[in-house]
Every structure is written in structure tokens, then in C-alpha cells.
């Protein structure tokens, strides 16, 4: 299970529901393995979370913006600088900075040119920075962003906030020096996906074991029963089930998922 204190129970459920309902979080153990998601950390899995999809649904986007603002005010009241991790963390960081009337900067994954800085927007000489990311898995991307902030600025990093964080042990080790908070994590997302009819109880059990130890998990053999999805023009319909939703296309499944 994710580390205690990672999420706020008042926010985790509604945010998880927004991710499932928007199609940002997707999972199917019936998905052929050649269509599984490859996470940025190299993990291959039949589940993924692409928070960019929230941007297309204003009501869901505002719910997440509200939750991120509430988490910042509660957990990081002294933060006076907002840092977005490029690319996916930038839109959430920008809205948060606007709402709190705080300066904004962001950290690139790669410099624009040889010798150019990674930290953009010329942050001031001092400040207590809150780093914003969309999804945190291994913590490697966030750790690299913090390293760039320390190397190129005088900002003090007071914490990390994200929409989702899987609570992996390697993340906790990498980000141990800083307070880490998330709006939701995998227990809430799996519960929401189960409630929506996207997953069976057996699916939830196996995915919970995967999230608990992703590098060592061994997937059960695929179950070719009546829950094998029928696919047609991007739709997924469970025979006899109540869940019908637009699924990602094959091309979308082949793309790396921000995790």
C-alpha cells in the first residue's frame, strides 16, 4: 500500500473517479501483451495513467485544480514558488500558481541547446519551491528536476505534489528528503475502476499486487473467458456487462505513458 499520509482521503476518491471517468486511467488484463503500456520507468503493464486527458473535460480538470490547490494550502502553506516538471506538470503548475498568485517556473527534461539551462523563467534568488508533476512512479523524473533546481538556482525545495503517485518504495527512497503528497493513488483508482465495471474483483487483486511490487510481479496467465473484450473502432464492451466506454486506439497504446 502507498505510504501513510501520501493522500488526503477527502480528495483521493473524487480525483480517482475523475481519472477513471475521463479515460485518463485505463486498465485491462484482457489487453494483448503487445499493446501493454510501457511506462517511462521501463515497466510494461496493462494499465496506465495519462492525466493530459483531463484537459479536454473542463469539469474534471477544475475538480483536479481545486484539489491541487487545497492540498497545497494544507500541506505546503509556506511555498512561495511553483515549479512545473515538463511537460505534463506545466499546465497544472500554471493554474496553481495563478490561483495562489505565486511566481512560476518549470524544469525541462533536456536543454534547448548545448550548455543551456534546464530551469526556465529565471526564478528569483530565493524562495521555497513546490514541485508539481502529473504522475509520480519511480520518482526519477522529479529527482532530476530537483537536482537541476539545486544546481541552477537558490530555491529551496519544500515538497512535491502530484495528481497521482503510486507510492513505490524506490520513489520513497529517492524523494525521502522532501515532503511528498498526491491527490490519489492506486487503491482509490482500482476501487473506482471496479465500481465503473472496468475491472473484476480478480483484476483488482492482481493489479494491487502489481502496484505493491511492480518489478518483481509475475502476471497470471490471461483468462480467455467471457470477459474477453469485444473491440470495434476504439470501443470496449464487456459482454453482459454495464461498462461501455471509448478506449484508447492501438496507436495510443503503443505510445509511452507519462508515469
C-alpha positions as CSV (number, residue, x, y, z in Angstrom):
1,X,0.0,0.0,0.0
2,X,1.2,3.6,-0.5
3,X,2.9,5.2,2.4
4,X,0.6,6.6,5.0
5,X,-0.1,10.3,4.6
6,X,0.6,10.3,0.8
7,X,-3.0,11.2,0.0
8,X,-5.9,13.0,1.7
9,X,-8.9,10.6,1.9
10,X,-11.3,13.5,1.3
11,X,-9.8,14.1,-2.1
12,X,-8.4,10.8,-3.2
13,X,-11.8,9.2,-4.1
14,X,-13.2,12.0,-6.2
15,X,-10.0,12.5,-8.1
16,X,-9.7,8.8,-8.8
17,X,-13.2,8.8,-10.1
18,X,-12.4,11.8,-12.4
19,X,-9.3,9.9,-13.8
20,X,-11.4,6.8,-14.5
21,X,-14.4,8.6,-15.9
22,X,-12.2,10.8,-18.2
23,X,-10.3,7.8,-19.5
24,X,-7.0,9.1,-18.1
25,X,-6.6,5.9,-16.0
26,X,-7.1,2.8,-18.1
27,X,-6.6,-0.9,-17.3
28,X,-7.5,-4.2,-19.0
29,X,-6.0,-7.5,-18.1
30,X,-7.6,-8.9,-21.3
31,X,-5.4,-6.5,-23.4
32,X,-2.9,-8.4,-25.6
33,X,0.6,-8.0,-24.2
34,X,1.9,-6.4,-27.4
35,X,-0.5,-3.5,-26.6
36,X,0.5,-3.0,-23.0
37,X,1.7,0.4,-21.8
38,X,5.4,1.0,-21.4
39,X,6.0,3.4,-18.6
40,X,8.8,6.0,-18.6
41,X,10.5,3.9,-15.9
42,X,10.6,0.9,-18.3
43,X,7.8,-1.1,-16.6
44,X,5.4,-2.8,-19.0
45,X,1.9,-3.2,-17.7
46,X,-1.8,-3.5,-18.8
47,X,-2.6,-0.2,-17.0
48,X,-1.6,3.4,-17.5
49,X,-2.5,6.9,-16.4
50,X,-2.4,9.8,-18.9
51,X,-3.6,12.9,-17.0
52,X,-3.4,15.0,-20.2
53,X,-6.9,13.6,-21.0
54,X,-8.3,15.6,-18.1
55,X,-7.6,18.8,-20.0
56,X,-10.3,18.0,-22.5
57,X,-13.0,17.8,-19.9
58,X,-13.4,21.2,-18.1
59,X,-15.4,19.9,-15.1
60,X,-12.9,17.1,-14.4
61,X,-10.0,19.5,-14.9
62,X,-11.4,22.0,-12.5
63,X,-12.0,19.3,-9.9
64,X,-8.3,18.3,-10.0
65,X,-7.2,22.0,-10.0
66,X,-9.4,22.6,-6.9
67,X,-7.9,19.5,-5.2
68,X,-4.3,20.5,-6.0
69,X,-5.0,24.0,-4.6
70,X,-6.5,22.5,-1.4
71,X,-3.5,20.2,-1.0
72,X,-1.0,23.0,-1.4
73,X,-2.7,25.2,1.1
74,X,-2.9,22.4,3.6
75,X,0.4,20.6,3.2
76,X,2.6,23.4,1.8
77,X,1.4,26.7,3.3
78,X,4.9,28.2,3.2
79,X,5.5,27.5,-0.5
80,X,6.1,30.8,-2.4
81,X,7.3,29.4,-5.7
82,X,5.6,26.9,-8.0
83,X,7.8,24.7,-10.3
84,X,6.3,22.6,-13.1
85,X,8.0,19.5,-14.3
86,X,8.0,19.5,-18.1
87,X,5.9,18.7,-19.9
88,X,2.9,17.2,-18.2
89,X,3.3,19.0,-15.0
90,X,3.3,22.5,-16.5
91,X,-0.4,23.1,-17.1
92,X,-1.3,22.1,-13.5
93,X,1.6,24.2,-12.1
94,X,0.5,27.2,-14.1
95,X,-3.1,27.1,-12.9
96,X,-2.0,26.5,-9.3
97,X,0.4,29.5,-9.5
98,X,-2.4,31.7,-10.9
99,X,-4.8,30.7,-8.1
100,X,-2.2,31.3,-5.4
101,X,-0.7,34.4,-7.0
102,X,2.8,32.9,-6.9
103,X,5.7,33.0,-9.4
104,X,6.0,30.1,-11.8
105,X,9.0,28.3,-13.3
106,X,9.5,25.0,-14.9
107,X,12.2,22.4,-15.4
108,X,12.9,21.0,-18.9
109,X,13.8,17.4,-19.5
110,X,16.5,18.4,-21.9
111,X,18.2,21.8,-22.6
112,X,17.2,23.8,-25.6
113,X,20.8,23.8,-26.7
114,X,24.1,22.6,-25.5
115,X,25.0,24.4,-22.3
116,X,21.6,25.9,-21.9
117,X,19.8,25.7,-18.5
118,X,17.1,23.2,-17.7
119,X,15.3,25.7,-15.4
120,X,13.2,28.2,-17.3
121,X,11.6,31.5,-16.4
122,X,14.6,32.9,-14.5
123,X,13.4,32.2,-10.9
124,X,14.4,34.7,-8.2
125,X,17.4,34.3,-5.9
126,X,15.4,32.9,-3.0
127,X,12.2,31.1,-2.5
128,X,10.5,28.0,-1.1
129,X,9.6,25.9,-4.1
130,X,6.8,23.3,-4.5
131,X,7.5,20.9,-7.4
132,X,4.4,19.9,-9.4
133,X,4.1,16.7,-11.5
134,X,1.1,14.9,-13.0
135,X,2.1,11.3,-12.1
136,X,4.9,10.0,-10.0
137,X,6.1,6.4,-10.2
138,X,9.8,5.7,-9.6
139,X,10.4,9.4,-8.7
140,X,13.3,9.6,-11.2
141,X,11.9,12.5,-13.2
142,X,11.1,14.5,-10.1
143,X,14.5,13.8,-8.6
144,X,16.2,15.0,-11.8
145,X,14.1,18.2,-11.7
146,X,15.1,18.9,-8.1
147,X,18.7,18.3,-8.9
148,X,18.5,20.9,-11.7
149,X,16.9,23.4,-9.3
150,X,19.7,22.9,-6.8
151,X,22.4,23.2,-9.5
152,X,21.0,26.3,-11.3
153,X,19.0,28.3,-8.6
154,X,19.0,29.2,-5.0
155,X,15.4,27.9,-4.5
156,X,14.7,25.6,-1.5
157,X,12.5,22.7,-2.5
158,X,9.9,22.2,0.2
159,X,8.0,19.4,-1.3
160,X,6.5,17.5,-4.3
161,X,2.8,17.4,-5.2
162,X,1.2,15.4,-8.0
163,X,-2.2,14.2,-9.3
164,X,-1.3,10.5,-8.8
165,X,1.6,8.8,-7.0
166,X,1.9,5.0,-6.8
167,X,3.8,5.0,-3.6
168,X,6.6,2.7,-4.9
169,X,9.4,2.0,-2.4
170,X,12.0,3.4,-4.9
171,X,10.1,6.6,-5.1
172,X,10.1,6.9,-1.3
173,X,13.8,6.3,-1.2
174,X,14.6,8.8,-4.0
175,X,12.3,11.6,-2.6
176,X,12.9,10.9,1.1
177,X,14.4,14.3,1.9
178,X,11.2,16.1,0.8
179,X,7.5,16.0,1.8
180,X,5.6,14.2,-0.9
181,X,1.8,14.5,-1.4
182,X,-0.6,13.2,-4.1
183,X,-4.3,13.7,-4.8
184,X,-4.8,10.0,-5.3
185,X,-3.0,6.6,-5.6
186,X,-3.7,3.1,-6.9
187,X,-6.1,1.8,-4.2
188,X,-8.5,4.6,-5.0
189,X,-8.1,4.2,-8.7
190,X,-8.6,0.5,-8.7
191,X,-11.7,0.9,-6.5
192,X,-13.1,3.5,-8.9
193,X,-12.3,1.3,-11.9
194,X,-14.0,-1.7,-10.2
195,X,-17.1,0.5,-9.4
196,X,-17.3,1.6,-13.1
197,X,-17.3,-2.1,-14.2
198,X,-13.9,-1.8,-15.9
199,X,-12.3,-4.4,-13.6
200,X,-13.4,-7.6,-11.9
201,X,-12.5,-8.3,-8.3
202,X,-9.8,-10.7,-9.5
203,X,-8.4,-8.0,-11.8
204,X,-8.2,-5.6,-8.8
205,X,-6.5,-8.2,-6.7
206,X,-3.8,-8.8,-9.3
207,X,-3.3,-5.2,-10.1
208,X,-3.0,-4.3,-6.4
209,X,-0.2,-7.0,-6.1
210,X,1.5,-5.4,-9.2
211,X,1.4,-1.9,-7.8
212,X,2.8,-3.2,-4.5
213,X,5.9,-4.6,-6.2
214,X,6.0,-3.8,-9.9
215,X,9.5,-5.0,-10.7
216,X,9.0,-8.4,-9.2
217,X,5.4,-9.1,-10.1
218,X,4.6,-12.1,-12.3
219,X,1.4,-11.8,-14.2
220,X,-1.2,-14.6,-14.1
221,X,-1.8,-16.3,-17.4
222,X,-4.5,-14.5,-19.5
223,X,-8.1,-15.7,-18.8
224,X,-9.8,-16.3,-22.1
225,X,-13.3,-16.3,-20.7
226,X,-16.5,-14.3,-21.4
227,X,-14.7,-11.2,-20.1
228,X,-12.5,-11.0,-23.2
229,X,-13.4,-7.6,-24.6
230,X,-15.1,-7.1,-27.9
231,X,-13.2,-4.4,-29.8
232,X,-14.5,-2.2,-32.6
233,X,-13.5,1.3,-33.7
234,X,-11.9,2.0,-30.3
235,X,-14.9,0.9,-28.2
236,X,-14.6,-1.6,-25.4
237,X,-17.7,-3.5,-24.4
238,X,-17.8,-6.3,-21.8
239,X,-20.3,-8.9,-22.8
240,X,-23.1,-9.0,-20.4
241,X,-21.6,-6.0,-18.5
242,X,-22.7,-2.5,-18.0
243,X,-19.5,-0.6,-18.9
244,X,-19.2,0.8,-22.4
245,X,-16.5,3.3,-23.0
246,X,-14.3,4.7,-25.7
247,X,-10.9,3.0,-25.3
248,X,-7.5,4.2,-26.5
249,X,-6.7,3.2,-30.0
250,X,-3.9,0.8,-30.8
251,X,-1.6,3.7,-31.7
252,X,-2.3,5.4,-28.4
253,X,-1.5,2.1,-26.5
254,X,1.8,2.0,-28.3
255,X,2.8,5.4,-27.1
256,X,4.8,5.9,-23.9
257,X,2.6,6.8,-20.9
258,X,3.7,9.6,-18.6
259,X,4.2,7.8,-15.3
